[in-house]
Amino acid sequence: MRLLDRLWGAFPTFLIARRNITRARTRSALAVASIVIGVVAIGAIGAGGVAFKEAQMGTLGTIGSDIQVYAGPDKEPGHLTAADVDTVDRVTGTADIVPLKRGDGVLAGRDGDRTGVTLYGVDDPRELYTVDEGDIPGNWRNGALVGRTLADERGLEPGAKLTVNRSDVRDGEVVTSLETYRVAAVLEDEGRAQVARPNGAVVLPPGEFEDDIYAQVVVRTENTRQANATARDVRAAFNDREERVDIFERGQAADRIDQAFAQVNLFLVGIGAISLLVAGVSIANVMLMSAIERREEIGVLRAVGYEKFDILRVLLAEATLLGVVGSLLGAPLALAITALINGALLDDPLAFTAGAFGYVAAGVAFGVVASVVGGLYPAWKAARERPVEALRG
Amino acid sequence: MTAEPSAGVPDDGTRASDASETDGASETDDGPVIVGEGVVKEYETGGETVRALRGVEFRIDPGEFVAIVGPSGSGKSTLLNVLGLLDVPTRGDVRLQGTDVSTFSDTERTRRRKEVVGFVFQSFHLVPTLTAVENVEIPRLLDRTPAATRETACDLLDRMGLADRLDHYPDELSGGQKQRVAIARSLVNDPDLLLADEPTGNLDRETGDRILAEFERITDEGVGVVTVTHDDYVAEFADRTVHLVDGDVFADPAEAR
């Protein structure tokens, strides 16, 4: 008790302020509640938005620096050839390229159901995928890799046999054949933006496809800007008047998605900020009432030697105290709500990002600032009253 | 005591030099605490000018107990406010320990008020959220000397016979106890002038006696005490009684009629 007394004694303005806050408990509690709501609104909305973006980006996969080259409408023949792949490789310099072959097949189930699957021919699967179970053979000439989703659906595991009814276009005609592969590895599921997404597909060595036909070439660059430049170079190499290749730049899409998320989040946080504005008004109201009720008391303080500035300090300390208490109550509440959102969207309540903490911190800062700003006018009004008038009652 | 900053000195050169001549330490100790000459105070109320003080003279010496009596509306409170530097006269000279108060800035007046003047307000004006000892500490609360302030406050309350009421809140104290807390508060800064507005109003005779005895002790320490009162008993007790009628001062009530 003595220690506590001494502590408060070190901050006399806060001693007076604290006692005044406890004088009208309900009123102070309501003012604090308004700050809590504001802080929670900014913190939880902002941090929740970050979690939502994380969740969406997780589904979309890594986005940004890849470009995809397809055969264009004026291409003759109507697909990319090995020579085209070489040209892309030459034009793009040091950037990694991933030529992809593609085909369709049908899996016959035990109970007679038939499922269409996509078949990918990939030169170096290690570069594209993460293995979940089994191994990609060192000599990638036979065997098949299946995605986790397909493996779970079909009960496949490494070593199992996989029979595919393939239909390939050879020399302009559709040729069907029944092929059996041994599953070498199960691949982890990937996000939607993954090149040759493995989830429900079968990945085969390129030798299992027609030699000279490529579905697309993926060029992996360092960043969005480089991707832009590379796309321009590839266009220059292939397209003069005719559109021999189409290029899909992921960077543009990534930027647009990023921007959209940022705008939506800003809008939501703006709504949260309005609630803090209301909180600031409520603080101003509470302080104004308090200052009017304590008019004589403030007059006494002025009479016994308190400067205008001292009165301003005492009342601002009171507003600050309300804001700090409200913010300190609001911050854990905002974090708890964010944890709930994290749990729902990211399957991990503790998946807080720096951005999420940033929003909660911003909420706390705004909460305190709103209180101080709300307290300014009442404090100034009380401080400038003449003591003689105040004491007259 | 130092010379006042020139910014606050009025363009009346003689007054400024007067102030510096009398501005010495010995003057503070032996000379009058506060002197007024031709003090006029006018108010604007509803477009009408009210003359609350019509050129009054006053002089309070250290250790003197002066009672101001007079009917309500005679300017007693205004005079007390002028004495306590809460109000500045419209015209006339007021010198606090030899210094012309019109040379003070607002901030300076507040500082001098804190150093020199102790107030005992009419209805006590204790802060309800603070304990007795905290109420006594108020004038020095912002001085950042909590230990020394607490000691002084406890001593003063002890002297007022309230050593066992330190941590009581005002609503837990009787009227007489509150008044004694208010007196302790007025003494915490070791003032040279104590101003009391109706200090025994609403108190029974016994409590009133106790308060008067306290005032006597304060005057023995060299503090000038000025009290505004309706109570003849207090007036009889005083060294000197000043009658205020319609803003004019009379030493003898007969003169007023």
Interface residues (C-beta under 8 A of the other chain):
Chain A: R6 G9 A10 P12 T13 L15 I16 R19 N20 T22 R23 E296 E297 G299 V300 L301 R302 A303 V304 G305 Y306 E307 K308 D310 P387 V388 L391
Chain B: N81 G84 L86 D87 D106 T107 T110 R111 R113 K114 E115 F119 F121 H125 V127 P128 T129 L130 E134 I138 P139 L141 L142 R144 P146 A147 R150 R185 N189
